[in-house]
């Protein structure tokens, strides 16, 4: 398959987000839109909230609510999550892992 800049600019990847809460390990699947270095640097300067809003495009059915039902990915649920600093850190860590390994994986 031929490679093009257009292809690179439209890459979306699934990446596990892992974190520890209350002494227990948790994980959910995030879908990220990968951005180029210039966009990543500009967004990093705008803060965690703005960066996550731009790069996180969905999460999997393994992200559940208090009744163990899949939590829909929408603006309200994302806003609630963005209020939790350790959640933001885990999401951004996962995003930058996805950026670092994107060239080594076949998406």
N, C-alpha and C positions, 0 to 999 in steps of 0.2 A: 504494500500500500504506500502510495506517495504521501509525503509529509508536506504540510503547508502551514503558513502562519495562521490562516483562517481556521484550520483544524485545531491548532494549539489554542486559539483564543476562545474556543467554544467547548472546552473540556469540562465535563462535570464528573466527579468521582465519588464513590462511596468509601467512607473511612470510619473505622470504629473510634468512638470517643470513650475513653476510659478514665474513671475517677474513683476515689474512695470517699465514702460518706458514712458516718457513724461506724467506722471501722470495717465496713463491708465494701467490697469491690463491685462496681457497677459498670455497665457498658451499654451503649446504644449506637446505632449506625446513623451517621450523618451523610448527607449528600451536599458536596461543596462544588461551587463554581471556582475553578482555579484562575487566578488573575496573574498578570505579568508582574515583574519586579517593581516597575514604576507605580502601578496601581496599588500593590501591597504596601509600599513605603508611604504613599499618600494616605491610604486608609489607616495605617498604623498611627499616623500623626493625628487622625481624627478621633481616635479612641476605640476601645473594645466594642462598645455597642454598635457603632456605625460599621465597623469592619465585619462583625458577625452578621449584621443585617444584609450586607452586600454579598458575603461568600457562602453563608448557609442557606441553601435553597430548599431543603427538605430534611426530614428525619424518618427513620424506619418505624415499622410497627413494634419494634422492641423498645421504643420510648413510650412508657405507659403511665397512666394516671393512678390515683390511690386505689382504684378498683381493678387494677391490672388490665385495663382496656387501653388499646393504642390511643395515644394522645395526638389529635390532629395537629399538623403543622399549620399554624396561622399566626396572624399578627398579635392576637391577644395572648396566646400561649408563649410565643417567643418573647413578648414583653415581660411576662412573668419570669421566665428563665433568665432574661438579661439582668434582672435585679440580684442575681446570685453570683457573687464574684468567683467562687471556685468553679461554678459551671462554665462561666465565660472562659476562665483559664483553660479548662479541659477542652473546650471546643476549639479555641485558638491553637492549643498544642496539637490537636488532631489535624487541624487545617494545615499547619506548617509541616507536619509529617507528610501529609498528602502532597504538598507542593514539592517536598524534597525527593519523594520516591516516584513522582508521576512519570518521569522519563524511564523508569525501570520496570513499570507495570504495563500491562496491556489492558486498557479500559474499554 
